[in-house]
C-alpha cells in the first residue's frame, strides 16, 4: 500500500512542526518520472521489525525513510489505521502521522494512548476519500515511553458521538525506530552511519 505521507505535501508546506514530513513527500515526488505520475513510488529498501516496517525511498531528502504500521480491514481491504513515523536528521527530531477512518468527529480530534504515554489532542488536518489525517512532532521522551509500552491505541470519536479505540501493536517499535534513525542518517549523508546511530534518538 502506498505511503499515506504523500497526501500532506501541499497542506504542511509552511508549518514548522511539520517540516520534518515535507521532505519525505518531496522525496517521493521528485523520484517519480512524469510518465509515472499516477504510479505509487516504490521503496528502494525495506526492513521488517515485529509489526513495523521501515522503508526508504530513492531520492535525496532530509527524511528519505519511514517506519509504518497499517491496520487493514481483511474483508474490504480498506485501511482502518495508519501509523507512520519519520526522523529528520537535520532537526534531530521524529514526527508521527496518523491516518484515521472517515466518519470521525473532526472537532474532537484524536488521542494516542499507551500504558506509558498519552498525547495531547491531535487535530485533524486533512480528509480525503481514504480517511482523515493528523500529525505531531514526537519528543525523545515520547519515543522512549512508547518503546516501553505493551499496548497502544488511538482514541477517536465518530461523527455521531460514539467513542472508539483503534488498537495497534508496538511489537518491534524500538528496533524499528533505531533502524529508522540509522537508515535515515545513512541515506541523508550518502555514507554508512556510525554505530552510535543505532541507539535511540536523544
C-alpha positions in Angstrom: 0.0 0.0 0.0 1.2 3.5 -0.9 2.6 5.6 1.9 0.0 8.0 3.3 2.5 10.7 3.9 2.3 11.9 0.3 -1.1 13.4 0.9 0.4 16.1 3.2 2.7 17.6 0.6 0.6 20.7 0.0 -1.1 21.0 3.4 2.0 21.3 5.6 4.4 23.2 3.4 4.5 26.2 5.6 4.2 24.7 9.1 7.4 24.5 11.1 6.2 21.5 13.2 5.6 19.5 10.0 8.7 20.5 8.1 10.0 17.1 9.1 7.4 15.4 7.0 7.5 17.6 3.9 11.0 16.4 2.9 9.7 12.9 2.7 6.8 13.8 0.5 9.1 15.8 -1.8 11.5 12.9 -2.0 8.8 10.6 -3.3 7.5 13.3 -5.7 11.0 14.0 -7.1 11.7 10.3 -7.5 8.6 9.9 -9.8 9.1 10.2 -13.5 6.5 12.3 -15.4 5.2 9.3 -17.3 4.5 7.5 -14.0 2.7 10.4 -12.3 -0.1 8.1 -11.1 2.1 5.2 -10.0 3.0 4.9 -6.3 6.7 5.4 -5.6 8.3 2.2 -4.6 10.8 2.0 -1.7 14.4 1.1 -2.6 14.9 -0.7 0.8 12.5 -2.4 3.2 13.2 -4.0 6.6 10.7 -5.6 9.0 10.8 -5.3 12.8 8.0 -7.1 14.5 4.8 -5.5 13.3 6.6 -2.4 11.9 8.2 -1.9 8.5 11.0 0.6 7.8 11.1 1.8 4.2 13.5 4.1 2.4 12.9 5.9 -1.0 15.4 6.5 -3.8 15.7 10.3 -3.5 17.8 12.9 -1.8 15.9 14.2 1.2 16.2 15.0 4.9 13.6 12.3 5.6 14.2 9.6 3.0 12.9 6.8 5.3 9.7 6.0 7.3 8.5 3.4 9.8 5.0 2.4 9.3 2.3 0.1 10.6 -1.0 -0.3 8.8 -4.2 -2.0 10.0 -6.4 -3.1 7.2 -10.0 -4.5 7.2 -9.5 -8.0 5.8 -13.0 -8.1 4.3 -12.9 -4.8 2.5 -9.1 -4.3 2.1 -9.5 -0.7 3.3 -7.1 0.9 5.7 -8.5 1.3 9.2 -5.5 2.9 10.8 -2.1 4.0 9.6 0.8 5.0 11.9 3.8 6.5 10.2 6.9 8.0 11.8 9.8 9.8 10.1 13.1 11.1 11.5 14.7 14.3 10.4 18.5 14.2 10.8 18.9 18.0 10.4 16.4 18.8 13.2 17.3 15.6 15.2 13.6 15.0 15.7 10.9 12.5 14.8 7.3 13.2 13.8 4.2 11.0 13.6 1.5 11.0 11.0 -1.8 9.1 11.8 -4.5 8.1 9.3 -7.9 7.6 10.7 -11.1 6.2 9.0 -13.7 8.5 7.6 -16.7 9.4 9.7 -14.7 10.8 12.7 -15.9 13.9 14.5 -13.3 16.4 13.3 -13.6 18.9 16.2 -12.9 16.2 18.8 -9.5 15.2 17.3 -7.7 12.0 18.3 -5.5 10.9 21.2 -2.7 8.5 21.1 -2.6 6.5 24.3 -0.5 3.6 25.7 0.2 2.3 29.2 3.3 4.5 29.4 2.3 7.6 27.3 -0.7 9.7 26.3 -0.5 12.5 23.8 -2.5 15.7 23.8 -5.5 16.1 21.5 -4.3 15.7 17.9 -6.3 17.9 15.5 -7.3 16.6 12.0 -5.6 18.5 9.2 -7.0 16.8 6.1 -9.6 14.3 5.0 -9.9 12.6 1.6 -11.8 9.6 0.2 -9.5 7.2 2.2 -9.6 8.8 5.7 -8.7 11.7 7.9 -5.1 12.7 8.9 -3.3 14.2 11.8 0.3 14.7 12.7 2.6 15.8 15.5 6.3 16.0 16.5 7.4 13.1 18.7 9.8 14.0 21.5 12.5 11.7 22.6 10.6 11.1 25.9 7.5 10.0 23.9 9.6 7.7 21.8 11.2 6.1 24.8 7.8 5.8 26.6 6.2 4.1 23.6 9.2 1.8 23.4 8.5 0.6 26.9 4.7 0.2 26.4 3.0 -3.1 25.9 -0.1 -1.8 24.1 -1.3 1.3 22.3 -4.4 2.7 20.8 -5.9 5.7 19.0 -8.9 7.2 20.8 -11.4 8.7 18.3 -15.0 9.9 18.3 -17.3 9.2 15.5 -19.5 11.8 13.8 -22.5 10.6 15.9 -20.6 11.0 19.2 -19.6 7.4 19.8 -16.1 6.7 21.2 -13.8 4.1 19.7 -10.4 2.8 20.4 -8.3 1.6 17.5 -5.6 -0.7 18.9 -2.2 -1.1 17.2 0.9 -3.1 18.0 4.2 -1.8 19.5 5.9 -5.1 18.8 9.3 -4.1 17.3 8.8 -0.4 17.8 12.2 0.4 19.4 14.1 -1.7 16.9 12.2 -0.1 14.1 12.9 3.4 15.3 16.6 2.6 15.9 16.8 1.4 12.3 14.8 4.4 11.0 17.4 6.8 12.6 20.3 4.7 11.3 19.0 4.3 7.8 17.9 8.0 7.6 21.4 9.1 8.6 23.0 6.8 6.1 20.7 7.8 3.2 20.8 11.5 4.0 24.6 11.6 4.1 25.3 9.0 1.5 27.7 7.2 3.8 27.3 4.5 6.3 26.0 5.7 9.7 28.2 5.3 12.7 27.5 2.6 15.3 26.1 5.2 17.7 23.2 5.9 15.3 21.6 2.6 16.2 20.9 3.9 19.7 17.6 5.7 20.5 17.4 9.3 19.4 18.4 11.8 22.1 
